[in-house]
């Protein structure tokens, strides 16, 4: 019991309510729509992972690893090859790297990671480079015959770059995650009726979207706090 109290130490009422509410909604809708068990587990671990990431907690990587392993399987079955390759060959190893780096750069008192922020010039360069890579990857996926190639390309490329920024502890990662979440919601809405896991995935990505908005707000505070100490 004491470990549970320590785990949630420093959480606001809003954060605790958001965690419980999003998890309950995920479970209830999954039961109503008859989604498969894997989609439900992926949704729940995904919610836990992103809420912990928004809080800057190292434990995010435990739940994230379970989530992406299952999500990779679901996307492969739906011929979303860009999403599959992203999760199977990039997210999983990056989760281990993130766990290592965050463990070395966290506030021992609060248990939260020490955040950083990009300069305006760095943001412009980042977005320009991202746009070029999206166009190239879009063409590759089109030739592979993947479904929703442009949406898949945007989601994949932005996710790759956002995760690098997450591992490197930059607050602006959340701006990219917001775009990824919007694109992913659209992608799974288009698959409703074609796959039994689609409804749960839509709910999961909508929850991710709201969490990303809060994540950006909280990480700007973490970055400001860290800059004062250095």
Biotite code that builds the C-alpha atoms (Angstrom):
import biotite.structure as struc

atoms = struc.array([
    struc.Atom([0.000, 0.000, 0.000], chain_id="A", res_id=1, res_name="UNK", atom_name="CA", element="C"),
    struc.Atom([2.850, 2.373, 0.836], chain_id="A", res_id=2, res_name="UNK", atom_name="CA", element="C"),
    struc.Atom([4.361, 1.768, -2.612], chain_id="A", res_id=3, res_name="UNK", atom_name="CA", element="C"),
    struc.Atom([1.079, 2.770, -4.236], chain_id="A", res_id=4, res_name="UNK", atom_name="CA", element="C"),
    struc.Atom([0.978, 5.981, -2.162], chain_id="A", res_id=5, res_name="UNK", atom_name="CA", element="C"),
    struc.Atom([4.581, 6.745, -3.112], chain_id="A", res_id=6, res_name="UNK", atom_name="CA", element="C"),
    struc.Atom([3.775, 6.126, -6.781], chain_id="A", res_id=7, res_name="UNK", atom_name="CA", element="C"),
    struc.Atom([0.939, 8.687, -6.774], chain_id="A", res_id=8, res_name="UNK", atom_name="CA", element="C"),
    struc.Atom([2.736, 11.177, -4.537], chain_id="A", res_id=9, res_name="UNK", atom_name="CA", element="C"),
    struc.Atom([2.591, 14.660, -6.052], chain_id="A", res_id=10, res_name="UNK", atom_name="CA", element="C"),
    struc.Atom([-0.347, 13.887, -8.356], chain_id="A", res_id=11, res_name="UNK", atom_name="CA", element="C"),
    struc.Atom([-3.112, 16.504, -8.504], chain_id="A", res_id=12, res_name="UNK", atom_name="CA", element="C"),
    struc.Atom([-6.794, 15.572, -8.186], chain_id="A", res_id=13, res_name="UNK", atom_name="CA", element="C"),
    struc.Atom([-7.227, 16.421, -11.870], chain_id="A", res_id=14, res_name="UNK", atom_name="CA", element="C"),
    struc.Atom([-4.457, 14.017, -12.889], chain_id="A", res_id=15, res_name="UNK", atom_name="CA", element="C"),
    struc.Atom([-5.833, 11.178, -10.770], chain_id="A", res_id=16, res_name="UNK", atom_name="CA", element="C"),
    struc.Atom([-9.385, 11.736, -12.040], chain_id="A", res_id=17, res_name="UNK", atom_name="CA", element="C"),
    struc.Atom([-8.153, 11.860, -15.641], chain_id="A", res_id=18, res_name="UNK", atom_name="CA", element="C"),
    struc.Atom([-6.287, 8.574, -15.227], chain_id="A", res_id=19, res_name="UNK", atom_name="CA", element="C"),
    struc.Atom([-9.293, 6.783, -13.700], chain_id="A", res_id=20, res_name="UNK", atom_name="CA", element="C"),
    struc.Atom([-11.880, 8.313, -16.057], chain_id="A", res_id=21, res_name="UNK", atom_name="CA", element="C"),
    struc.Atom([-9.993, 7.557, -19.273], chain_id="A", res_id=22, res_name="UNK", atom_name="CA", element="C"),
    struc.Atom([-9.323, 3.970, -18.175], chain_id="A", res_id=23, res_name="UNK", atom_name="CA", element="C"),
    struc.Atom([-12.964, 3.343, -17.197], chain_id="A", res_id=24, res_name="UNK", atom_name="CA", element="C"),
    struc.Atom([-14.262, 4.813, -20.470], chain_id="A", res_id=25, res_name="UNK", atom_name="CA", element="C"),
    struc.Atom([-11.878, 2.583, -22.408], chain_id="A", res_id=26, res_name="UNK", atom_name="CA", element="C"),
    struc.Atom([-13.094, -0.560, -20.607], chain_id="A", res_id=27, res_name="UNK", atom_name="CA", element="C"),
    struc.Atom([-16.819, 0.267, -20.828], chain_id="A", res_id=28, res_name="UNK", atom_name="CA", element="C"),
    struc.Atom([-16.773, 1.121, -24.539], chain_id="A", res_id=29, res_name="UNK", atom_name="CA", element="C"),
    struc.Atom([-14.708, -1.946, -25.307], chain_id="A", res_id=30, res_name="UNK", atom_name="CA", element="C"),
    struc.Atom([-17.340, -4.151, -23.629], chain_id="A", res_id=31, res_name="UNK", atom_name="CA", element="C"),
    struc.Atom([-20.256, -2.366, -25.335], chain_id="A", res_id=32, res_name="UNK", atom_name="CA", element="C"),
    struc.Atom([-18.722, -2.633, -28.803], chain_id="A", res_id=33, res_name="UNK", atom_name="CA", element="C"),
    struc.Atom([-17.439, -6.168, -28.268], chain_id="A", res_id=34, res_name="UNK", atom_name="CA", element="C"),
    struc.Atom([-13.824, -5.319, -29.056], chain_id="A", res_id=35, res_name="UNK", atom_name="CA", element="C"),
    struc.Atom([-11.212, -8.040, -28.768], chain_id="A", res_id=36, res_name="UNK", atom_name="CA", element="C"),
    struc.Atom([-9.122, -8.523, -25.623], chain_id="A", res_id=37, res_name="UNK", atom_name="CA", element="C"),
    struc.Atom([-5.847, -7.452, -27.226], chain_id="A", res_id=38, res_name="UNK", atom_name="CA", element="C"),
    struc.Atom([-7.309, -4.095, -28.251], chain_id="A", res_id=39, res_name="UNK", atom_name="CA", element="C"),
    struc.Atom([-8.567, -3.537, -24.694], chain_id="A", res_id=40, res_name="UNK", atom_name="CA", element="C"),
    struc.Atom([-5.184, -4.368, -23.116], chain_id="A", res_id=41, res_name="UNK", atom_name="CA", element="C"),
    struc.Atom([-3.425, -2.154, -25.656], chain_id="A", res_id=42, res_name="UNK", atom_name="CA", element="C"),
    struc.Atom([-5.832, 0.679, -24.881], chain_id="A", res_id=43, res_name="UNK", atom_name="CA", element="C"),
    struc.Atom([-5.461, 0.456, -21.093], chain_id="A", res_id=44, res_name="UNK", atom_name="CA", element="C"),
    struc.Atom([-1.649, 0.165, -21.087], chain_id="A", res_id=45, res_name="UNK", atom_name="CA", element="C"),
    struc.Atom([-1.513, 2.948, -23.647], chain_id="A", res_id=46, res_name="UNK", atom_name="CA", element="C"),
    struc.Atom([-3.561, 5.270, -21.443], chain_id="A", res_id=47, res_name="UNK", atom_name="CA", element="C"),
    struc.Atom([-1.387, 4.492, -18.411], chain_id="A", res_id=48, res_name="UNK", atom_name="CA", element="C"),
    struc.Atom([1.755, 5.043, -20.472], chain_id="A", res_id=49, res_name="UNK", atom_name="CA", element="C"),
    struc.Atom([0.846, 8.449, -21.886], chain_id="A", res_id=50, res_name="UNK", atom_name="CA", element="C"),
    struc.Atom([-0.544, 9.791, -18.585], chain_id="A", res_id=51, res_name="UNK", atom_name="CA", element="C"),
    struc.Atom([2.720, 8.820, -16.868], chain_id="A", res_id=52, res_name="UNK", atom_name="CA", element="C"),
    struc.Atom([4.694, 10.385, -19.728], chain_id="A", res_id=53, res_name="UNK", atom_name="CA", element="C"),
    struc.Atom([2.774, 13.640, -19.309], chain_id="A", res_id=54, res_name="UNK", atom_name="CA", element="C"),
    struc.Atom([3.723, 13.520, -15.629], chain_id="A", res_id=55, res_name="UNK", atom_name="CA", element="C"),
    struc.Atom([7.362, 12.928, -16.559], chain_id="A", res_id=56, res_name="UNK", atom_name="CA", element="C"),
    struc.Atom([7.470, 9.553, -14.767], chain_id="A", res_id=57, res_name="UNK", atom_name="CA", element="C"),
    struc.Atom([10.065, 6.931, -15.789], chain_id="A", res_id=58, res_name="UNK", atom_name="CA", element="C"),
    struc.Atom([7.501, 4.142, -15.256], chain_id="A", res_id=59, res_name="UNK", atom_name="CA", element="C"),
    struc.Atom([5.811, 5.262, -18.480], chain_id="A", res_id=60, res_name="UNK", atom_name="CA", element="C"),
    struc.Atom([8.177, 3.005, -20.414], chain_id="A", res_id=61, res_name="UNK", atom_name="CA", element="C"),
    struc.Atom([6.949, -0.198, -18.753], chain_id="A", res_id=62, res_name="UNK", atom_name="CA", element="C"),
    struc.Atom([3.353, 0.306, -19.886], chain_id="A", res_id=63, res_name="UNK", atom_name="CA", element="C"),
    struc.Atom([4.412, 1.786, -23.219], chain_id="A", res_id=64, res_name="UNK", atom_name="CA", element="C"),
    struc.Atom([6.356, -1.356, -24.143], chain_id="A", res_id=65, res_name="UNK", atom_name="CA", element="C"),
    struc.Atom([3.311, -3.591, -23.578], chain_id="A", res_id=66, res_name="UNK", atom_name="CA", element="C"),
    struc.Atom([1.115, -1.170, -25.500], chain_id="A", res_id=67, res_name="UNK", atom_name="CA", element="C"),
    struc.Atom([3.284, -0.907, -28.610], chain_id="A", res_id=68, res_name="UNK", atom_name="CA", element="C"),
    struc.Atom([3.882, -4.662, -28.830], chain_id="A", res_id=69, res_name="UNK", atom_name="CA", element="C"),
    struc.Atom([0.129, -5.317, -29.034], chain_id="A", res_id=70, res_name="UNK", atom_name="CA", element="C"),
    struc.Atom([-0.511, -2.271, -31.228], chain_id="A", res_id=71, res_name="UNK", atom_name="CA", element="C"),
    struc.Atom([2.109, -3.502, -33.701], chain_id="A", res_id=72, res_name="UNK", atom_name="CA", element="C"),
    struc.Atom([0.186, -6.757, -34.060], chain_id="A", res_id=73, res_name="UNK", atom_name="CA", element="C"),
    struc.Atom([-3.135, -4.943, -34.606], chain_id="A", res_id=74, res_name="UNK", atom_name="CA", element="C"),
    struc.Atom([-1.734, -2.587, -37.250], chain_id="A", res_id=75, res_name="UNK", atom_name="CA", element="C"),
    struc.Atom([-0.050, -5.459, -39.120], chain_id="A", res_id=76, res_name="UNK", atom_name="CA", element="C"),
    struc.Atom([-3.408, -7.238, -39.345], chain_id="A", res_id=77, res_name="UNK", atom_name="CA", element="C"),
    struc.Atom([-4.914, -4.053, -40.843], chain_id="A", res_id=78, res_name="UNK", atom_name="CA", element="C"),
    struc.Atom([-2.113, -3.655, -43.428], chain_id="A", res_id=79, res_name="UNK", atom_name="CA", element="C"),
    struc.Atom([-0.930, -0.388, -41.846], chain_id="A", res_id=80, res_name="UNK", atom_name="CA", element="C"),
    struc.Atom([2.677, -1.265, -42.575], chain_id="A", res_id=81, res_name="UNK", atom_name="CA", element="C"),
    struc.Atom([4.130, 2.103, -41.635], chain_id="A", res_id=82, res_name="UNK", atom_name="CA", element="C"),
    struc.Atom([2.532, 1.927, -38.199], chain_id="A", res_id=83, res_name="UNK", atom_name="CA", element="C"),
    struc.Atom([3.619, -1.706, -37.794], chain_id="A", res_id=84, res_name="UNK", atom_name="CA", element="C"),
    struc.Atom([7.288, -1.008, -38.599], chain_id="A", res_id=85, res_name="UNK", atom_name="CA", element="C"),
    struc.Atom([7.232, 2.046, -36.350], chain_id="A", res_id=86, res_name="UNK", atom_name="CA", element="C"),
    struc.Atom([5.997, 0.103, -33.322], chain_id="A", res_id=87, res_name="UNK", atom_name="CA", element="C"),
    struc.Atom([7.851, -3.189, -33.793], chain_id="A", res_id=88, res_name="UNK", atom_name="CA", element="C"),
    struc.Atom([11.272, -1.969, -34.892], chain_id="A", res_id=89, res_name="UNK", atom_name="CA", element="C"),
    struc.Atom([11.489, 1.510, -33.377], chain_id="A", res_id=90, res_name="UNK", atom_name="CA", element="C"),
    struc.Atom([9.185, 2.101, -30.404], chain_id="A", res_id=91, res_name="UNK", atom_name="CA", element="C"),
    struc.Atom([10.104, -1.056, -28.501], chain_id="A", res_id=92, res_name="UNK", atom_name="CA", element="C"),
    struc.Atom([13.912, -0.524, -28.515], chain_id="A", res_id=93, res_name="UNK", atom_name="CA", element="C"),
    struc.Atom([13.465, 3.233, -27.941], chain_id="A", res_id=94, res_name="UNK", atom_name="CA", element="C"),
    struc.Atom([11.426, 2.498, -24.817], chain_id="A", res_id=95, res_name="UNK", atom_name="CA", element="C"),
    struc.Atom([14.442, 0.761, -23.277], chain_id="A", res_id=96, res_name="UNK", atom_name="CA", element="C"),
    struc.Atom([16.708, 3.668, -24.268], chain_id="A", res_id=97, res_name="UNK", atom_name="CA", element="C"),
    struc.Atom([14.197, 6.149, -22.838], chain_id="A", res_id=98, res_name="UNK", atom_name="CA", element="C"),
    struc.Atom([13.999, 4.266, -19.556], chain_id="A", res_id=99, res_name="UNK", atom_name="CA", element="C"),
    struc.Atom([17.792, 4.390, -19.219], chain_id="A", res_id=100, res_name="UNK", atom_name="CA", element="C"),
    struc.Atom([18.149, 8.098, -20.079], chain_id="A", res_id=101, res_name="UNK", atom_name="CA", element="C"),
    struc.Atom([15.191, 9.292, -18.001], chain_id="A", res_id=102, res_name="UNK", atom_name="CA", element="C"),
    struc.Atom([16.466, 7.318, -15.010], chain_id="A", res_id=103, res_name="UNK", atom_name="CA", element="C"),
    struc.Atom([19.711, 9.306, -15.196], chain_id="A", res_id=104, res_name="UNK", atom_name="CA", element="C"),
    struc.Atom([17.979, 12.704, -15.460], chain_id="A", res_id=105, res_name="UNK", atom_name="CA", element="C"),
    struc.Atom([15.183, 12.863, -12.926], chain_id="A", res_id=106, res_name="UNK", atom_name="CA", element="C"),
    struc.Atom([14.431, 14.859, -9.807], chain_id="A", res_id=107, res_name="UNK", atom_name="CA", element="C"),
    struc.Atom([15.070, 12.423, -6.958], chain_id="A", res_id=108, res_name="UNK", atom_name="CA", element="C"),
    struc.Atom([12.589, 14.220, -4.717], chain_id="A", res_id=109, res_name="UNK", atom_name="CA", element="C"),
    struc.Atom([9.573, 14.308, -7.073], chain_id="A", res_id=110, res_name="UNK", atom_name="CA", element="C"),
    struc.Atom([10.587, 11.385, -9.282], chain_id="A", res_id=111, res_name="UNK", atom_name="CA", element="C"),
    struc.Atom([9.824, 13.512, -12.355], chain_id="A", res_id=112, res_name="UNK", atom_name="CA", element="C"),
    struc.Atom([12.171, 13.811, -15.320], chain_id="A", res_id=113, res_name="UNK", atom_name="CA", element="C"),
    struc.Atom([14.122, 17.050, -15.869], chain_id="A", res_id=114, res_name="UNK", atom_name="CA", element="C"),
    struc.Atom([12.501, 18.654, -18.936], chain_id="A", res_id=115, res_name="UNK", atom_name="CA", element="C"),
    struc.Atom([14.085, 20.904, -21.599], chain_id="A", res_id=116, res_name="UNK", atom_name="CA", element="C"),
    struc.Atom([12.767, 23.296, -24.284], chain_id="A", res_id=117, res_name="UNK", atom_name="CA", element="C"),
    struc.Atom([13.737, 24.012, -27.922], chain_id="A", res_id=118, res_name="UNK", atom_name="CA", element="C"),
    struc.Atom([14.532, 27.499, -29.228], chain_id="A", res_id=119, res_name="UNK", atom_name="CA", element="C"),
    struc.Atom([12.195, 29.046, -31.889], chain_id="A", res_id=120, res_name="UNK", atom_name="CA", element="C"),
    struc.Atom([14.897, 28.511, -34.554], chain_id="A", res_id=121, res_name="UNK", atom_name="CA", element="C"),
    struc.Atom([15.218, 24.836, -33.648], chain_id="A", res_id=122, res_name="UNK", atom_name="CA", element="C"),
    struc.Atom([11.439, 24.415, -33.916], chain_id="A", res_id=123, res_name="UNK", atom_name="CA", element="C"),
    struc.Atom([11.366, 25.862, -37.467], chain_id="A", res_id=124, res_name="UNK", atom_name="CA", element="C"),
    struc.Atom([14.219, 23.600, -38.603], chain_id="A", res_id=125, res_name="UNK", atom_name="CA", element="C"),
    struc.Atom([12.534, 20.595, -37.012], chain_id="A", res_id=126, res_name="UNK", atom_name="CA", element="C"),
    struc.Atom([9.187, 21.191, -38.752], chain_id="A", res_id=127, res_name="UNK", atom_name="CA", element="C"),
    struc.Atom([10.814, 21.806, -42.164], chain_id="A", res_id=128, res_name="UNK", atom_name="CA", element="C"),
    struc.Atom([12.853, 18.595, -41.967], chain_id="A", res_id=129, res_name="UNK", atom_name="CA", element="C"),
    struc.Atom([9.789, 16.667, -40.815], chain_id="A", res_id=130, res_name="UNK", atom_name="CA", element="C"),
    struc.Atom([7.729, 17.838, -43.816], chain_id="A", res_id=131, res_name="UNK", atom_name="CA", element="C"),
    struc.Atom([10.398, 16.645, -46.277], chain_id="A", res_id=132, res_name="UNK", atom_name="CA", element="C"),
    struc.Atom([10.656, 13.215, -44.624], chain_id="A", res_id=133, res_name="UNK", atom_name="CA", element="C"),
    struc.Atom([6.842, 12.819, -44.632], chain_id="A", res_id=134, res_name="UNK", atom_name="CA", element="C"),
    struc.Atom([6.699, 13.350, -48.410], chain_id="A", res_id=135, res_name="UNK", atom_name="CA", element="C"),
    struc.Atom([9.456, 10.788, -49.034], chain_id="A", res_id=136, res_name="UNK", atom_name="CA", element="C"),
    struc.Atom([7.929, 8.163, -46.741], chain_id="A", res_id=137, res_name="UNK", atom_name="CA", element="C"),
    struc.Atom([4.464, 8.730, -48.226], chain_id="A", res_id=138, res_name="UNK", atom_name="CA", element="C"),
    struc.Atom([5.799, 7.729, -51.646], chain_id="A", res_id=139, res_name="UNK", atom_name="CA", element="C"),
    struc.Atom([7.462, 4.612, -50.195], chain_id="A", res_id=140, res_name="UNK", atom_name="CA", element="C"),
    struc.Atom([4.246, 3.442, -48.510], chain_id="A", res_id=141, res_name="UNK", atom_name="CA", element="C"),
    struc.Atom([2.244, 4.106, -51.684], chain_id="A", res_id=142, res_name="UNK", atom_name="CA", element="C"),
    struc.Atom([4.528, 1.778, -53.647], chain_id="A", res_id=143, res_name="UNK", atom_name="CA", element="C"),
    struc.Atom([4.206, -0.877, -50.901], chain_id="A", res_id=144, res_name="UNK", atom_name="CA", element="C"),
    struc.Atom([0.429, -0.835, -51.361], chain_id="A", res_id=145, res_name="UNK", atom_name="CA", element="C"),
    struc.Atom([-0.393, 0.185, -47.797], chain_id="A", res_id=146, res_name="UNK", atom_name="CA", element="C"),
    struc.Atom([-3.819, 1.561, -46.846], chain_id="A", res_id=147, res_name="UNK", atom_name="CA", element="C"),
    struc.Atom([-4.225, 5.292, -46.124], chain_id="A", res_id=148, res_name="UNK", atom_name="CA", element="C"),
    struc.Atom([-0.603, 5.912, -47.191], chain_id="A", res_id=149, res_name="UNK", atom_name="CA", element="C"),
    struc.Atom([-0.499, 9.690, -46.555], chain_id="A", res_id=150, res_name="UNK", atom_name="CA", element="C"),
    struc.Atom([-2.154, 9.470, -43.132], chain_id="A", res_id=151, res_name="UNK", atom_name="CA", element="C"),
    struc.Atom([0.078, 6.505, -42.264], chain_id="A", res_id=152, res_name="UNK", atom_name="CA", element="C"),
    struc.Atom([3.198, 8.439, -43.352], chain_id="A", res_id=153, res_name="UNK", atom_name="CA", element="C"),
    struc.Atom([2.334, 11.543, -41.315], chain_id="A", res_id=154, res_name="UNK", atom_name="CA", element="C"),
    struc.Atom([1.580, 9.461, -38.227], chain_id="A", res_id=155, res_name="UNK", atom_name="CA", element="C"),
    struc.Atom([4.757, 7.403, -38.578], chain_id="A", res_id=156, res_name="UNK", atom_name="CA", element="C"),
    struc.Atom([7.254, 10.200, -39.276], chain_id="A", res_id=157, res_name="UNK", atom_name="CA", element="C"),
    struc.Atom([5.892, 12.546, -36.623], chain_id="A", res_id=158, res_name="UNK", atom_name="CA", element="C"),
    struc.Atom([5.889, 9.679, -34.125], chain_id="A", res_id=159, res_name="UNK", atom_name="CA", element="C"),
    struc.Atom([9.530, 8.811, -34.854], chain_id="A", res_id=160, res_name="UNK", atom_name="CA", element="C"),
    struc.Atom([10.663, 12.385, -34.301], chain_id="A", res_id=161, res_name="UNK", atom_name="CA", element="C"),
    struc.Atom([8.379, 12.931, -31.293], chain_id="A", res_id=162, res_name="UNK", atom_name="CA", element="C"),
    struc.Atom([9.777, 9.862, -29.541], chain_id="A", res_id=163, res_name="UNK", atom_name="CA", element="C"),
    struc.Atom([13.358, 11.038, -30.116], chain_id="A", res_id=164, res_name="UNK", atom_name="CA", element="C"),
    struc.Atom([12.371, 14.337, -28.506], chain_id="A", res_id=165, res_name="UNK", atom_name="CA", element="C"),
    struc.Atom([10.645, 12.484, -25.663], chain_id="A", res_id=166, res_name="UNK", atom_name="CA", element="C"),
    struc.Atom([13.722, 10.396, -24.926], chain_id="A", res_id=167, res_name="UNK", atom_name="CA", element="C"),
    struc.Atom([15.822, 13.589, -25.110], chain_id="A", res_id=168, res_name="UNK", atom_name="CA", element="C"),
    struc.Atom([13.356, 15.223, -22.651], chain_id="A", res_id=169, res_name="UNK", atom_name="CA", element="C"),
    struc.Atom([12.109, 18.132, -24.823], chain_id="A", res_id=170, res_name="UNK", atom_name="CA", element="C"),
    struc.Atom([8.715, 19.679, -23.988], chain_id="A", res_id=171, res_name="UNK", atom_name="CA", element="C"),
    struc.Atom([7.927, 20.329, -27.668], chain_id="A", res_id=172, res_name="UNK", atom_name="CA", element="C"),
    struc.Atom([7.526, 16.594, -28.207], chain_id="A", res_id=173, res_name="UNK", atom_name="CA", element="C"),
    struc.Atom([3.905, 17.131, -27.182], chain_id="A", res_id=174, res_name="UNK", atom_name="CA", element="C"),
    struc.Atom([3.191, 19.460, -30.119], chain_id="A", res_id=175, res_name="UNK", atom_name="CA", element="C"),
    struc.Atom([4.144, 16.614, -32.458], chain_id="A", res_id=176, res_name="UNK", atom_name="CA", element="C"),
    struc.Atom([2.189, 14.086, -30.404], chain_id="A", res_id=177, res_name="UNK", atom_name="CA", element="C"),
    struc.Atom([-0.923, 16.282, -30.767], chain_id="A", res_id=178, res_name="UNK", atom_name="CA", element="C"),
    struc.Atom([-0.619, 16.042, -34.570], chain_id="A", res_id=179, res_name="UNK", atom_name="CA", element="C"),
    struc.Atom([0.044, 12.286, -34.388], chain_id="A", res_id=180, res_name="UNK", atom_name="CA", element="C"),
    struc.Atom([-3.031, 11.785, -32.221], chain_id="A", res_id=181, res_name="UNK", atom_name="CA", element="C"),
    struc.Atom([-5.333, 13.751, -34.549], chain_id="A", res_id=182, res_name="UNK", atom_name="CA", element="C"),
    struc.Atom([-4.099, 11.788, -37.576], chain_id="A", res_id=183, res_name="UNK", atom_name="CA", element="C"),
    struc.Atom([-4.442, 8.469, -35.741], chain_id="A", res_id=184, res_name="UNK", atom_name="CA", element="C"),
    struc.Atom([-8.036, 9.246, -34.715], chain_id="A", res_id=185, res_name="UNK", atom_name="CA", element="C"),
    struc.Atom([-8.897, 9.870, -38.381], chain_id="A", res_id=186, res_name="UNK", atom_name="CA", element="C"),
    struc.Atom([-7.089, 6.701, -39.472], chain_id="A", res_id=187, res_name="UNK", atom_name="CA", element="C"),
    struc.Atom([-8.999, 4.418, -37.077], chain_id="A", res_id=188, res_name="UNK", atom_name="CA", element="C"),
    struc.Atom([-12.368, 6.118, -37.741], chain_id="A", res_id=189, res_name="UNK", atom_name="CA", element="C"),
    struc.Atom([-11.915, 5.157, -41.399], chain_id="A", res_id=190, res_name="UNK", atom_name="CA", element="C"),
    struc.Atom([-11.398, 1.533, -40.297], chain_id="A", res_id=191, res_name="UNK", atom_name="CA", element="C"),
    struc.Atom([-14.595, 1.288, -38.205], chain_id="A", res_id=192, res_name="UNK", atom_name="CA", element="C"),
    struc.Atom([-16.680, -1.552, -39.585], chain_id="A", res_id=193, res_name="UNK", atom_name="CA", element="C"),
    struc.Atom([-13.620, -3.241, -41.056], chain_id="A", res_id=194, res_name="UNK", atom_name="CA", element="C"),
    struc.Atom([-11.903, -4.259, -37.816], chain_id="A", res_id=195, res_name="UNK", atom_name="CA", element="C"),
    struc.Atom([-13.288, -5.159, -34.368], chain_id="A", res_id=196, res_name="UNK", atom_name="CA", element="C"),
    struc.Atom([-10.566, -3.196, -32.553], chain_id="A", res_id=197, res_name="UNK", atom_name="CA", element="C"),
    struc.Atom([-11.223, 0.087, -34.406], chain_id="A", res_id=198, res_name="UNK", atom_name="CA", element="C"),
    struc.Atom([-13.660, 1.654, -31.911], chain_id="A", res_id=199, res_name="UNK", atom_name="CA", element="C"),
    struc.Atom([-11.361, 1.032, -28.940], chain_id="A", res_id=200, res_name="UNK", atom_name="CA", element="C"),
    struc.Atom([-8.447, 2.463, -30.916], chain_id="A", res_id=201, res_name="UNK", atom_name="CA", element="C"),
    struc.Atom([-10.444, 5.625, -31.733], chain_id="A", res_id=202, res_name="UNK", atom_name="CA", element="C"),
    struc.Atom([-11.248, 6.157, -28.045], chain_id="A", res_id=203, res_name="UNK", atom_name="CA", element="C"),
    struc.Atom([-7.636, 5.462, -27.090], chain_id="A", res_id=204, res_name="UNK", atom_name="CA", element="C"),
    struc.Atom([-6.266, 8.039, -29.544], chain_id="A", res_id=205, res_name="UNK", atom_name="CA", element="C"),
    struc.Atom([-8.824, 10.673, -28.513], chain_id="A", res_id=206, res_name="UNK", atom_name="CA", element="C"),
    struc.Atom([-7.714, 10.158, -24.903], chain_id="A", res_id=207, res_name="UNK", atom_name="CA", element="C"),
    struc.Atom([-4.097, 10.471, -26.091], chain_id="A", res_id=208, res_name="UNK", atom_name="CA", element="C"),
    struc.Atom([-4.983, 13.782, -27.766], chain_id="A", res_id=209, res_name="UNK", atom_name="CA", element="C"),
    struc.Atom([-6.360, 15.357, -24.590], chain_id="A", res_id=210, res_name="UNK", atom_name="CA", element="C"),
    struc.Atom([-3.429, 13.932, -22.645], chain_id="A", res_id=211, res_name="UNK", atom_name="CA", element="C"),
    struc.Atom([-0.934, 15.460, -25.100], chain_id="A", res_id=212, res_name="UNK", atom_name="CA", element="C"),
    struc.Atom([-2.440, 18.905, -24.615], chain_id="A", res_id=213, res_name="UNK", atom_name="CA", element="C"),
    struc.Atom([-2.027, 18.515, -20.856], chain_id="A", res_id=214, res_name="UNK", atom_name="CA", element="C"),
    struc.Atom([1.418, 16.968, -21.381], chain_id="A", res_id=215, res_name="UNK", atom_name="CA", element="C"),
    struc.Atom([2.639, 20.069, -23.206], chain_id="A", res_id=216, res_name="UNK", atom_name="CA", element="C"),
    struc.Atom([1.340, 22.290, -20.408], chain_id="A", res_id=217, res_name="UNK", atom_name="CA", element="C"),
    struc.Atom([2.993, 20.188, -17.672], chain_id="A", res_id=218, res_name="UNK", atom_name="CA", element="C"),
    struc.Atom([6.291, 19.740, -19.525], chain_id="A", res_id=219, res_name="UNK", atom_name="CA", element="C"),
    struc.Atom([6.642, 23.491, -20.103], chain_id="A", res_id=220, res_name="UNK", atom_name="CA", element="C"),
    struc.Atom([6.543, 23.761, -16.312], chain_id="A", res_id=221, res_name="UNK", atom_name="CA", element="C"),
    struc.Atom([9.123, 20.967, -15.964], chain_id="A", res_id=222, res_name="UNK", atom_name="CA", element="C"),
    struc.Atom([11.401, 22.701, -18.497], chain_id="A", res_id=223, res_name="UNK", atom_name="CA", element="C"),
    struc.Atom([11.066, 26.052, -16.717], chain_id="A", res_id=224, res_name="UNK", atom_name="CA", element="C"),
    struc.Atom([11.794, 24.386, -13.379], chain_id="A", res_id=225, res_name="UNK", atom_name="CA", element="C"),
    struc.Atom([14.877, 22.658, -14.796], chain_id="A", res_id=226, res_name="UNK", atom_name="CA", element="C"),
    struc.Atom([16.233, 25.869, -16.384], chain_id="A", res_id=227, res_name="UNK", atom_name="CA", element="C"),
    struc.Atom([16.102, 27.615, -13.001], chain_id="A", res_id=228, res_name="UNK", atom_name="CA", element="C"),
    struc.Atom([18.268, 24.880, -11.493], chain_id="A", res_id=229, res_name="UNK", atom_name="CA", element="C"),
    struc.Atom([20.913, 25.153, -14.222], chain_id="A", res_id=230, res_name="UNK", atom_name="CA", element="C"),
])
